[in-house]
Structure formats: structure tokens, C-alpha cells
């Protein structure tokens, strides 16, 4: 089991309670509609009828809504999120009886039977996990997958080693426990943290931080980060991020 940290949970719940109030508006600044569609389509690329899917950090349920449309009545779809406000947004989608929504803390372990799921997706979640806890989470994900089952994750990261980018990553880590790792460091953790097979990495650019710096957001956490960077005499539009599309399979043996 991953160790629960009460302070960590309270911090994350406060941040994403705030984000839930402006989610529809601010998400468009961080991830364009086209980019979100691309990420969801990639994550669901191996979806087949009868599959059992778990979406970790399901947020407002966009991925689950698309999965529901692509699967049959024999499929089982589960969303897990830390905050009740995000779960409430997902429930507002009226996803139907095949979709189960759970509130829970993944640092306490994943409350599912071993070898019970075919696909685990997580979009914009891995950076929220303490780096030292990530290997155990990966092992938990591997445990609940059927042999040959797949993990597909989209993970924001840092790609440019300049002062605004380093400052942004540091402030996000110190004030929000958000770990925007540099891409090679992220790959090292993913490569060595589990027994997954067929690991694949695809790095793509992301305008999230720079785009947010050009418009006022209602998401207070990122608004404060941007202002702190400006107060240091740095330009937040120079923060350079990417996203890693990561996938891996549990061994078939």
C-alpha cells in the first residue's frame, strides 16, 4: 500500500476544489479541445467490447463519456478521483449505469481485485503523485491488470532548461506538490519503477503553461504561480512544457 499523507491530500483537494469551479473555462487555456480529443483517442485506441476500464484521476469524465460511446453494454467503466467536486462534474454528464464513479486516494492503494481490469488510463495524473510513491503506484496498477493488460498515461513534463521553466517547476512542486519532471528524469522513473513490458514513450509539445500566461485564469493556483514568476523578473510565457504519451503492458505470463 502507498502511504497516505493527510497534508498532501488536503492540499490536493483544496487545489482541485478551486479548479472545479472554473474547469470548463480554464481547461481550454491549458489543453485545447483538439489536444484533448487527441489524448483521449490515443488512450482509448485499444478499446474493445467487453473491456473493463479504469480511468484514474477521471476529473469531469470526458474520457469516460467517450469510452461509453465506443463500448458495448458488456463493458465496465470506472472513474476514480480524489475530489468530490470533480466527481460531481462527472456525474453531471449522466454517464449511465455502465459507468461507476468513485472518490478515493490512490496513495492508499487501488481498491480493485488483482487481474480484474484490461485498461488503465490516466490523463494529467502522474505529475500529481509524489515521485517516491510513483514506483509503488505503477506496481499497484500492474497488479490489477489482467495479463497483457495495458496502462496508457499522458504526463505533463518540462522540456526547456531555462530560468522561467526551472522556477515554474520548483514553485509547482513546493506549493502544490505537482511534480513537473524534466523528460529524461520522468522516463527514468517510468522505466525502472515497474515490471511493465513494451514500454513506449512519445514526447509532444504542450503550450499549457505559456498559453495560461497570456490570459487571466480563474484557477488561483496557476494565477499565483504566474505572478510569482513575473515578480522575479522572469517571463512566464517562456515556460516550456511537453507531454509524454506513455504506455506499457503487464506481462502475459
N, C-alpha and C positions, 0 to 999 in steps of 0.2 A: 504494500500500500504506500502511496505517496503521503508524506507528512502534511497534515493540514496546518496552515498558518493563519490564525484569526486576523491578524493585522493585514495580511495580504488580501484575504477575502473581503474585508471591509473596504479596503482601498479600491479594489476592482469593482465591487458593487456600487460604490459611490460614483466612480468614473463613468460606468456604463448606465447607471440610472440617469445621469446627466445627458449622456449621448442619446438615450432612448427618446428624450423629449424633442430632439431636433433631427432624429435619424434620417427621415425621408429627405430633408433638405440638405443636411451636411454630407451624407454619404455620396451625393452627386459631386461634391468637391473632391472627396478622397478617392473615389472609384467611379469612373464614368459608367453610364448604363451599358455601353458597348463592352467595356472591360469586364464588367460583372457578368454579362452574358457569356463572354468567352471563358471566364473562370468556371462558371457553373457547368457549361457544356463540356469542358475538359474533365471536371471532377466526375461527371455523370456519364462519361464516354463508354464505360464498361457495363452500364446498367442493362439488366435483362429481366424479363418477367419472373416473378417468384423470389427475387433477390431480397435479402434483409440488409437494410442500410441504416447506419448511424451517422448523423451529422453533429459533430462536436463543435460547440460554440455556434449554435444554429442561428442566433440573432433573431431577426424578424421573419425568418422562414422562407426566404427567396429560393434557396436550393431545394428545400423540401417541397415547395409548391411545384417547382419544375419536375422533380422526381415523381411526384404524384401523377402528373400529367403523362409521364413517359412509361409508367409501370402498370401492371395489371392488378386485379383485386387480390391476387395471391401474394403480392409484395407487402412487406412490413417495413415502415419507415419511422425512424425515431430521431427526435431532436433533443439535444441536451445543452442547456445554457446555465450560467452561474446566476444570472439576474432575473428576477420575476418580471421586471419591466420589459425585457426583451422577449421573454416567453409570452407575455400579454400581447405584444405586437404580432408574434407568430400566430397566436390564437385568433387574432382579428382577421386573419386570412381565411378562416373557416376551411381548414385543410382536409377535413373529413375523417372518417373513422379509421382509416388505414395509417394515419399519422399520429404517433404518440409524442407528447412534449413533456420533458422532464426538467426540473430545476435541480442542479446539483453542482458540487465542486469536484472537478476531476482530480484534484490533488489528494482526495480521499480514496482514489481508485475508481475504476469504471464498474458500475453495478450491473454487469451483464455476465451471463454464463460463458465459460470458455467455449471456443469454437462455435459461436452462435451467430456470427454476422459475416456477410460476404464482402461488404464495402464500408469503409470508414472514411468520411470526408471531413475536412476542417479547413475552412477558408478564413484567413486572418485570425488564427487562434494561437499557433505555436509561439509567436513572439510574446504572448501574454504569460507564458509559463516560465518560472524561474529556470535558468539554464541548467542548474544542477539537478533539477527534477525531471528534465526532459527525457533522459535515457529510461527512467522507470516508467514514464508515461508511454513511451514507444513500446516498451515490453508489455505493458498492460493492453495496448491496442493490438499488439501481435497475439496476445493470449486469447482475446475474444473473437479473433478472426477464424473462420474455417480454414483448413489447409488450402493454400492457394489464394486466399482472400487478399484484398488489396486496400492499402491506405493511399489516399490522394489528398495532399495538403498544398495550399497556396500560402506562402510565408513572406511577408514584407521584410526587407533587409536593407542594409546600407551598401552603396556601391562606390561612392566617391570619398576619398580620404582628404577632405578639406575641412577648414575650421568650422563652418556652419554645420556640416554633416556630423562631425565629431561631437559638437556641442549639442545638437539636436538629440543624438543617440544617448548622450550622457544624461541630459535632462529628463528624457523619457524614462530612462532606467531609474534614476534617482527619485523622481516624483510620481511616476505611475507604474513602476515595476514592469515596464514594457521593454523587452529586450530586442531592439533592432540590431541584430548582429551584422557584422560585415560578412559578405557572402562566403568567403573561404572558411571563416570560423563556424558559420552555420552548417556548412557541408561537413566539417569535421565531426560536429556533434551528431548529425543525422547518420553519417557513415559508420560511426563507431558505437552509437548508443543502442543498437538493437541487432537482432539476428535476421532482419528482413532481407529478402533476396530481390534481385532485379531492380535495385535502386536506380532511379533516374532523376536527373536534375535539369531543369530548363530555366535559365535566368532571363527575365524580361524587364524592360524599364518600367518605372512607375512614376507618374507625375504627382503622387498624392501630397507629399509634404510641400513641394513647390507650388502646386495649384492652390492648396489651402492658404498659403501665404499671400496670395493675390486677392483673396476675398474674405470678408468678415464671416467667421463661422459662429454658430451659437454653442458649439461644443467647447465649453470653458477650458478644459484641459489643454487642448491644442492651441486655443487662442492665447493662453498664458505662456505656453512654450514659445510661440512665435514672437510674442512681445519681449520675452526674456532674451531671445537671440538678438533682436533689434537693440535692446538696451546695452548689449555687449559690443555694439558697433558692427555687428555682422548682418549679412543679408539672408533672411530665411528662404528667399527664392533660390538660393544656391544649394540648399539641402538636396542631395541626390539619393534617391531610393530606387530599389528594384524589387521585384517579387520572384521568388523561387517556386516553380511548379515541381513539387517533389512527389514521387510515387515509389511504392515498394510493396512486395508481396510476402505473406507468410509462406514458409516452406511447405511444399505439398506432401512432404514425408511426415 
